[in-house]
Amino acid sequence: MKERDNKGFWDRWAKRYDLMMAKDGKTYAQIVSRMIKALAEIRRVLKTGGILMAPTFTAADSVSGRIKIRLMELSGFKVFHKWTPEGYLDFLKANGFEITCVKTFDGGLKLTYAEARRKNDV
């Protein structure tokens, strides 16, 4: 398919989905590395009111969490964002989502699970 033909092909997926889920693995790492672009694309394909389910690590709100993150980096693990739970939720809100459900899991590395509804276009 030629480049000029791609626009019409991808546009047909706009506002088509009720639910998007970000999960572990290589694809999720690619999304996290380019979060603003990824959220814009997720908003594009979600219907108005559609839900994004997006868990991510949010350990940067404590000294022990920051130490664990640093140790992960030193071991070669790529850390794209050093979120606090509040910072992550604020980021989702600033990019066109309304938070509908949040659960933070403490453990070896704090994880915040968020469900966020796509807001109407302004």
N, CA and C atoms as a LAMMPS dump frame, in Angstrom:
ITEM: TIMESTEP
0
ITEM: NUMBER OF ATOMS
366
ITEM: BOX BOUNDS ff ff ff
-5.0000000000000000e+02 5.0000000000000000e+02
-5.0000000000000000e+02 5.0000000000000000e+02
-5.0000000000000000e+02 5.0000000000000000e+02
ITEM: ATOMS id mol type element x y z
1 1 1 N 0.843 -1.167 0
2 1 2 C 0 0 0
3 1 3 C 0.891 1.233 0
4 2 1 N 0.605 2.187 -0.853
5 2 2 C 1.392 3.402 -0.932
6 2 3 C 1.06 4.312 0.238
7 3 1 N 2.031 5.159 0.597
8 3 2 C 1.873 6.063 1.735
9 3 3 C 0.615 6.916 1.633
10 4 1 N 0.32 7.423 0.45
11 4 2 C -0.847 8.297 0.299
12 4 3 C -2.152 7.542 0.559
13 5 1 N -2.125 6.212 0.407
14 5 2 C -3.315 5.403 0.645
15 5 3 C -3.509 5.05 2.115
16 6 1 N -2.456 5.188 2.933
17 6 2 C -2.527 4.771 4.334
18 6 3 C -3.51 5.582 5.155
19 7 1 N -3.643 6.877 4.892
20 7 2 C -4.502 7.717 5.704
21 7 3 C -5.94 7.194 5.736
22 8 1 N -6.492 6.925 4.588
23 8 2 C -7.856 6.423 4.538
24 8 3 C -8.013 5.073 5.222
25 9 1 N -7.008 4.219 5.066
26 9 2 C -7.04 2.902 5.697
27 9 3 C -7.12 3.029 7.213
28 10 1 N -6.251 3.846 7.815
29 10 2 C -6.209 3.966 9.276
30 10 3 C -7.359 4.798 9.819
31 11 1 N -7.851 5.755 9.064
32 11 2 C -8.947 6.593 9.542
33 11 3 C -10.221 5.8 9.797
34 12 1 N -10.379 4.687 9.126
35 12 2 C -11.614 3.916 9.333
36 12 3 C -11.703 3.326 10.739
37 13 1 N -10.596 3.304 11.481
38 13 2 C -10.61 2.778 12.85
39 13 3 C -10.924 3.848 13.877
40 14 1 N -11.04 5.102 13.459
41 14 2 C -11.284 6.201 14.394
42 14 3 C -12.613 6.01 15.127
43 15 1 N -12.575 6.244 16.431
44 15 2 C -13.752 6.199 17.311
45 15 3 C -14.548 4.915 17.144
46 16 1 N -13.85 3.808 17.039
47 16 2 C -14.508 2.535 16.787
48 16 3 C -14.596 1.639 18.017
49 17 1 N -13.705 1.824 18.978
50 17 2 C -13.588 0.879 20.091
51 17 3 C -14.153 1.43 21.395
52 18 1 N -14.736 0.527 22.186
53 18 2 C -15.272 0.87 23.493
54 18 3 C -14.229 0.719 24.592
55 19 1 N -13.195 -0.11 24.343
56 19 2 C -12.224 -0.434 25.387
57 19 3 C -10.838 -0.638 24.773
58 20 1 N -9.837 -0.062 25.407
59 20 2 C -8.435 -0.308 25.045
60 20 3 C -7.732 -0.724 26.328
61 21 1 N -6.844 -1.691 26.221
62 21 2 C -6.123 -2.152 27.398
63 21 3 C -4.636 -2.166 27.107
64 22 1 N -3.863 -1.471 27.934
65 22 2 C -2.41 -1.511 27.857
66 22 3 C -1.959 -2.601 28.824
67 23 1 N -1.029 -3.444 28.392
68 23 2 C -0.604 -4.552 29.248
69 23 3 C 0.904 -4.718 29.191
70 24 1 N 1.411 -5.683 29.933
71 24 2 C 2.846 -5.941 29.979
72 24 3 C 3.374 -6.383 28.623
73 25 1 N 4.677 -6.306 28.469
74 25 2 C 5.32 -6.843 27.279
75 25 3 C 5.939 -5.776 26.412
76 26 1 N 6.484 -6.22 25.299
77 26 2 C 7.209 -5.329 24.394
78 26 3 C 6.324 -4.211 23.854
79 27 1 N 5.119 -4.524 23.462
80 27 2 C 4.225 -3.503 22.921
81 27 3 C 3.957 -2.426 23.95
82 28 1 N 3.71 -2.838 25.209
83 28 2 C 3.455 -1.86 26.262
84 28 3 C 4.689 -0.987 26.487
85 29 1 N 5.878 -1.563 26.445
86 29 2 C 7.115 -0.788 26.599
87 29 3 C 7.227 0.248 25.484
88 30 1 N 6.836 -0.118 24.284
89 30 2 C 6.877 0.827 23.173
90 30 3 C 5.871 1.95 23.388
91 31 1 N 4.704 1.629 23.918
92 31 2 C 3.698 2.645 24.211
93 31 3 C 4.215 3.599 25.279
94 32 1 N 4.752 3.044 26.36
95 32 2 C 5.212 3.866 27.472
96 32 3 C 6.344 4.794 27.047
97 33 1 N 7.194 4.339 26.131
98 33 2 C 8.307 5.17 25.703
99 33 3 C 7.846 6.401 24.919
100 34 1 N 6.646 6.356 24.377
101 34 2 C 6.096 7.477 23.605
102 34 3 C 4.657 7.751 24.079
103 35 1 N 4.52 8.048 25.364
104 35 2 C 3.194 8.115 25.985
105 35 3 C 2.26 9.156 25.373
106 36 1 N 2.736 10.348 25.095
107 36 2 C 1.84 11.387 24.571
108 36 3 C 1.297 10.967 23.209
109 37 1 N 2.164 10.488 22.353
110 37 2 C 1.733 10.027 21.024
111 37 3 C 0.793 8.827 21.156
112 38 1 N 1.126 7.908 22.053
113 38 2 C 0.292 6.715 22.244
114 38 3 C -1.094 7.086 22.756
115 39 1 N -1.167 7.994 23.724
116 39 2 C -2.478 8.395 24.248
117 39 3 C -3.305 9.109 23.184
118 40 1 N -2.659 9.889 22.337
119 40 2 C -3.39 10.55 21.249
120 40 3 C -3.981 9.505 20.306
121 41 1 N -3.224 8.463 20.012
122 41 2 C -3.72 7.403 19.128
123 41 3 C -4.841 6.604 19.801
124 42 1 N -4.677 6.317 21.082
125 42 2 C -5.729 5.612 21.824
126 42 3 C -7.005 6.441 21.831
127 43 1 N -6.886 7.752 22.079
128 43 2 C -8.07 8.631 22.044
129 43 3 C -8.716 8.606 20.657
130 44 1 N -7.897 8.544 19.624
131 44 2 C -8.422 8.573 18.262
132 44 3 C -9.289 7.359 17.966
133 45 1 N -8.892 6.191 18.452
134 45 2 C -9.637 4.977 18.117
135 45 3 C -10.724 4.635 19.132
136 46 1 N -10.672 5.244 20.327
137 46 2 C -11.733 5.003 21.308
138 46 3 C -12.962 5.838 20.978
139 47 1 N -14.108 5.254 21.153
140 47 2 C -15.345 6.022 21.05
141 47 3 C -15.376 7.028 22.197
142 48 1 N -16.119 8.12 22.018
143 48 2 C -16.322 9.048 23.117
144 48 3 C -16.95 8.268 24.27
145 49 1 N -16.365 8.388 25.445
146 49 2 C -16.826 7.625 26.596
147 49 3 C -16.183 6.257 26.71
148 50 1 N -15.375 5.863 25.719
149 50 2 C -14.677 4.581 25.761
150 50 3 C -13.668 4.547 26.908
151 51 1 N -13.315 3.355 27.333
152 51 2 C -12.473 3.173 28.521
153 51 3 C -11.072 2.708 28.14
154 52 1 N -10.079 3.331 28.769
155 52 2 C -8.691 2.902 28.703
156 52 3 C -8.357 2.233 30.041
157 53 1 N -7.856 1.01 29.973
158 53 2 C -7.374 0.316 31.173
159 53 3 C -5.854 0.339 31.097
160 54 1 N -5.199 1.018 32.06
161 54 2 C -3.768 1.25 31.925
162 54 3 C -3.038 1.132 33.264
163 55 1 N -2.468 -0.039 33.543
164 55 2 C -1.636 -0.176 34.74
165 55 3 C -0.197 0.242 34.436
166 56 1 N 0.459 0.828 35.408
167 56 2 C 1.886 1.13 35.251
168 56 3 C 2.539 1.241 36.618
169 57 1 N 3.857 1.096 36.641
170 57 2 C 4.587 1.219 37.896
171 57 3 C 4.644 2.682 38.316
172 58 1 N 4.399 2.931 39.603
173 58 2 C 4.353 4.296 40.142
174 58 3 C 5.09 4.345 41.477
175 59 1 N 6.333 3.949 41.462
176 59 2 C 7.094 3.804 42.703
177 59 3 C 7.913 5.035 43.075
178 60 1 N 7.865 6.095 42.275
179 60 2 C 8.751 7.234 42.483
180 60 3 C 8.342 8.149 43.627
181 61 1 N 7.295 7.773 44.381
182 61 2 C 6.844 8.639 45.465
183 61 3 C 7.489 8.319 46.813
184 62 1 N 8.461 7.414 46.821
185 62 2 C 9.15 7.092 48.076
186 62 3 C 10.636 6.891 47.805
187 63 1 N 11.432 7.067 48.837
188 63 2 C 12.877 6.863 48.7
189 63 3 C 13.164 5.424 48.302
190 64 1 N 12.51 4.472 48.957
191 64 2 C 12.765 3.063 48.625
192 64 3 C 12.353 2.753 47.187
193 65 1 N 11.262 3.358 46.728
194 65 2 C 10.831 3.164 45.343
195 65 3 C 11.833 3.727 44.356
196 66 1 N 12.346 4.918 44.639
197 66 2 C 13.345 5.534 43.75
198 66 3 C 14.632 4.717 43.73
199 67 1 N 15.012 4.145 44.87
200 67 2 C 16.203 3.283 44.919
201 67 3 C 15.986 2.04 44.057
202 68 1 N 14.818 1.426 44.174
203 68 2 C 14.51 0.242 43.362
204 68 3 C 14.533 0.571 41.873
205 69 1 N 13.979 1.72 41.52
206 69 2 C 13.995 2.138 40.114
207 69 3 C 15.434 2.304 39.639
208 70 1 N 16.255 2.932 40.452
209 70 2 C 17.659 3.145 40.072
210 70 3 C 18.396 1.822 39.916
211 71 1 N 18.142 0.884 40.808
212 71 2 C 18.768 -0.437 40.703
213 71 3 C 18.33 -1.148 39.415
214 72 1 N 17.07 -0.992 39.055
215 72 2 C 16.59 -1.578 37.803
216 72 3 C 17.328 -0.965 36.613
217 73 1 N 17.505 0.346 36.636
218 73 2 C 18.226 1.009 35.545
219 73 3 C 19.666 0.507 35.46
220 74 1 N 20.31 0.377 36.611
221 74 2 C 21.699 -0.095 36.629
222 74 3 C 21.831 -1.524 36.118
223 75 1 N 20.767 -2.313 36.277
224 75 2 C 20.797 -3.694 35.798
225 75 3 C 20.46 -3.805 34.306
226 76 1 N 20.139 -2.656 33.677
227 76 2 C 19.87 -2.663 32.246
228 76 3 C 18.405 -2.542 31.865
229 77 1 N 17.506 -2.508 32.839
230 77 2 C 16.077 -2.363 32.571
231 77 3 C 15.794 -0.921 32.158
232 78 1 N 15.122 -0.733 31.041
233 78 2 C 14.817 0.607 30.545
234 78 3 C 13.607 1.16 31.286
235 79 1 N 13.823 2.24 32.031
236 79 2 C 12.744 2.924 32.743
237 79 3 C 12.408 4.182 31.949
238 80 1 N 11.214 4.232 31.394
239 80 2 C 10.832 5.349 30.54
240 80 3 C 10.291 6.529 31.338
241 81 1 N 9.537 6.247 32.394
242 81 2 C 8.938 7.302 33.218
243 81 3 C 9.076 6.914 34.673
244 82 1 N 9.322 7.893 35.506
245 82 2 C 9.401 7.673 36.951
246 82 3 C 8.18 8.355 37.572
247 83 1 N 7.084 7.606 37.543
248 83 2 C 5.798 8.153 37.964
249 83 3 C 5.59 8.05 39.469
250 84 1 N 4.839 8.993 39.995
251 84 2 C 4.15 8.831 41.272
252 84 3 C 2.716 8.489 40.884
253 85 1 N 1.934 7.903 41.782
254 85 2 C 0.529 7.637 41.415
255 85 3 C -0.201 8.905 40.967
256 86 1 N -0.023 9.996 41.701
257 86 2 C -0.705 11.246 41.373
258 86 3 C -0.226 11.808 40.041
259 87 1 N 1.077 11.733 39.791
260 87 2 C 1.624 12.236 38.538
261 87 3 C 1.104 11.473 37.33
262 88 1 N 0.977 10.165 37.475
263 88 2 C 0.461 9.333 36.384
264 88 3 C -1 9.68 36.092
265 89 1 N -1.806 9.805 37.126
266 89 2 C -3.219 10.138 36.939
267 89 3 C -3.377 11.537 36.345
268 90 1 N -2.567 12.482 36.812
269 90 2 C -2.601 13.839 36.251
270 90 3 C -2.242 13.821 34.768
271 91 1 N -1.279 12.977 34.393
272 91 2 C -0.874 12.847 32.996
273 91 3 C -2.039 12.345 32.142
274 92 1 N -2.744 11.328 32.617
275 92 2 C -3.9 10.815 31.874
276 92 3 C -4.963 11.896 31.724
277 93 1 N -5.238 12.631 32.798
278 93 2 C -6.238 13.701 32.761
279 93 3 C -5.838 14.788 31.763
280 94 1 N -4.561 15.158 31.769
281 94 2 C -4.082 16.221 30.885
282 94 3 C -4.127 15.821 29.412
283 95 1 N -4.264 14.519 29.155
284 95 2 C -4.286 14.036 27.782
285 95 3 C -5.649 13.53 27.351
286 96 1 N -6.703 14.091 27.958
287 96 2 C -8.053 13.858 27.466
288 96 3 C -8.81 12.707 28.083
289 97 1 N -8.426 12.286 29.292
290 97 2 C -9.118 11.188 29.95
291 97 3 C -9.634 11.611 31.316
292 98 1 N -10.77 11.054 31.694
293 98 2 C -11.363 11.253 33.012
294 98 3 C -11.174 9.95 33.786
295 99 1 N -10.541 10.017 34.944
296 99 2 C -10.262 8.83 35.741
297 99 3 C -11.568 8.324 36.351
298 100 1 N -11.87 7.043 36.144
299 100 2 C -13.102 6.46 36.678
300 100 3 C -12.839 5.423 37.765
301 101 1 N -11.632 4.866 37.796
302 101 2 C -11.305 3.841 38.786
303 101 3 C -9.787 3.819 38.978
304 102 1 N -9.35 3.75 40.223
305 102 2 C -7.919 3.676 40.522
306 102 3 C -7.699 2.678 41.635
307 103 1 N -6.694 1.86 41.488
308 103 2 C -6.262 0.947 42.549
309 103 3 C -4.747 0.936 42.536
310 104 1 N -4.147 1.198 43.68
311 104 2 C -2.698 1.157 43.803
312 104 3 C -2.322 -0.085 44.587
313 105 1 N -1.387 -0.841 44.062
314 105 2 C -0.931 -2.078 44.684
315 105 3 C 0.482 -1.881 45.211
316 106 1 N 0.637 -2.016 46.505
317 106 2 C 1.964 -1.955 47.104
318 106 3 C 2.588 -3.333 47.006
319 107 1 N 3.867 -3.363 46.962
320 107 2 C 4.589 -4.625 46.857
321 107 3 C 6.044 -4.316 46.602
322 108 1 N 6.714 -5.185 45.883
323 108 2 C 8.108 -4.947 45.564
324 108 3 C 8.306 -3.632 44.827
325 109 1 N 7.392 -3.316 43.935
326 109 2 C 7.411 -2.055 43.196
327 109 3 C 5.953 -1.631 43.017
328 110 1 N 5.608 -0.483 43.555
329 110 2 C 4.213 -0.013 43.541
330 110 3 C 3.679 0.059 42.111
331 111 1 N 2.438 -0.392 41.932
332 111 2 C 1.774 -0.372 40.632
333 111 3 C 0.432 0.331 40.798
334 112 1 N 0.118 1.215 39.867
335 112 2 C -1.184 1.88 39.862
336 112 3 C -1.963 1.404 38.647
337 113 1 N -3.148 0.875 38.905
338 113 2 C -4.074 0.455 37.85
339 113 3 C -5.09 1.588 37.694
340 114 1 N -5.269 2.069 36.483
341 114 2 C -6.224 3.147 36.234
342 114 3 C -7.173 2.755 35.119
343 115 1 N -8.43 3.065 35.328
344 115 2 C -9.413 3.032 34.25
345 115 3 C -9.789 4.478 33.994
346 116 1 N -9.754 4.865 32.726
347 116 2 C -10.004 6.253 32.372
348 116 3 C -10.925 6.317 31.161
349 117 1 N -11.902 7.187 31.248
350 117 2 C -12.886 7.353 30.169
351 117 3 C -12.424 8.472 29.222
352 118 1 N -12.544 8.191 27.919
353 118 2 C -12.2 9.202 26.917
354 118 3 C -13.212 10.326 26.998
355 119 1 N -12.709 11.552 27.195
356 119 2 C -13.585 12.705 27.256
357 119 3 C -14.063 13.081 25.855
358 120 1 N -15.161 13.837 25.815
359 120 2 C -15.672 14.369 24.548
360 120 3 C -14.644 15.311 23.95
361 121 1 N -14.613 15.391 22.633
362 121 2 C -13.761 16.376 21.963
363 121 3 C -14.338 17.756 22.202
364 122 1 N -13.455 18.696 22.362
365 122 2 C -13.906 20.073 22.599
366 122 3 C -13.899 20.833 21.299
